[in-house]
Amino acid sequence: MSLIRFPLEEIAGVGIVREREVRRRLDELDWQPYCNQAVLILWLHDRELPLWGYLMASARLSQVAAVVSFGEACSPTVLIQRQRVNME
C-alpha cells in the first residue's frame, strides 16, 4: 500500500485562511478515497496554514484512514495508525 497525498492546499484555499471556510471544505470533501488507506498530509511550504488547519485535517482523517502521516513523502512521520498496513 502506498501513501495517498491529502489535498491540504485545496482545503486551505488562497489568501487569508479562515476557520469557517476550512471547516466547510472539510465537510464537503469526499472521504471515500481515504477509507482504510495510508494517507500523507504534506507540509505546505508555499502557504501559511495555522496549526489548527493541520489538526482538523488529521482529526477527520483519523476517523477513516488506516494510517495518517505528516511531513515529506521521503520521510513521513506517522501520527495515527488504526491498523497495520504493508507499505510495499
C-alpha positions as CSV (number, residue, x, y, z in Angstrom):
1,M,0.0,0.0,0.0
2,S,1.4,3.4,-0.9
3,L,0.8,6.7,0.7
4,I,-2.1,8.8,-0.7
5,R,-1.5,12.5,-0.6
6,F,-4.2,14.5,1.2
7,P,-5.0,17.7,-0.8
8,L,-4.5,20.2,2.1
9,E,-3.7,23.1,-0.3
10,E,-7.3,22.8,-1.6
11,I,-8.6,22.8,1.9
12,A,-6.5,25.9,2.9
13,G,-7.6,27.9,-0.2
14,V,-5.9,31.1,-1.1
15,G,-5.4,34.3,0.8
16,I,-6.3,34.5,4.5
17,V,-7.2,31.2,6.0
18,R,-10.5,31.3,7.9
19,E,-11.6,28.5,10.2
20,R,-15.2,28.6,9.0
21,E,-14.1,28.1,5.3
22,V,-11.7,25.3,6.3
23,R,-14.5,23.5,8.2
24,R,-16.9,23.9,5.3
25,R,-14.3,22.5,2.8
26,L,-13.6,19.5,5.1
27,D,-17.4,18.9,5.5
28,E,-17.8,18.9,1.7
29,L,-14.8,16.7,1.0
30,D,-15.4,13.1,-0.3
31,W,-13.7,10.9,2.3
32,Q,-14.3,7.7,0.4
33,P,-10.8,7.6,-1.3
34,Y,-9.1,7.7,2.1
35,C,-11.0,4.9,3.7
36,N,-8.6,2.2,5.1
37,Q,-5.7,3.8,3.2
38,A,-2.3,5.2,4.3
39,V,-2.7,9.0,3.9
40,L,0.1,11.6,3.9
41,I,-0.6,15.2,5.0
42,L,2.2,17.3,3.3
43,W,3.6,20.3,4.9
44,L,2.6,23.4,2.9
45,H,5.9,25.3,2.2
46,D,4.4,27.9,0.0
47,R,1.4,28.8,2.1
48,E,0.6,29.9,5.6
49,L,-1.8,27.5,7.3
50,P,-2.4,27.8,11.1
51,L,-1.7,24.7,13.2
52,W,-5.4,24.2,13.7
53,G,-5.8,23.5,10.0
54,Y,-3.4,20.5,10.2
55,L,-5.1,19.3,13.4
56,M,-8.6,19.5,11.9
57,A,-7.5,17.6,8.8
58,S,-5.7,14.9,10.8
59,A,-8.7,14.5,13.2
60,R,-11.1,14.0,10.3
61,L,-8.7,11.5,8.6
62,S,-8.2,9.6,11.8
63,Q,-11.8,8.5,11.5
64,V,-11.5,6.9,8.1
65,A,-7.8,6.3,7.2
66,A,-5.8,3.2,8.3
67,V,-2.6,5.4,8.8
68,V,-2.2,9.2,8.9
69,S,1.3,10.5,8.3
70,F,2.7,14.0,8.2
71,G,5.7,15.7,6.7
72,E,7.5,15.0,3.4
73,A,7.0,12.0,1.2
74,C,10.6,10.9,1.6
75,S,10.4,10.7,5.4
76,P,6.8,10.8,6.7
77,T,6.1,10.8,10.5
78,V,3.2,8.5,11.5
79,L,0.6,10.4,13.6
80,I,-2.2,7.8,13.8
81,Q,-2.2,4.1,13.0
82,R,-5.5,2.4,13.3
83,Q,-4.3,-0.9,11.7
84,R,-1.1,-2.4,10.4
85,V,-0.5,-2.0,6.7
86,N,2.1,-3.3,4.3
87,M,3.7,-0.2,2.7
88,E,5.3,-2.1,-0.3
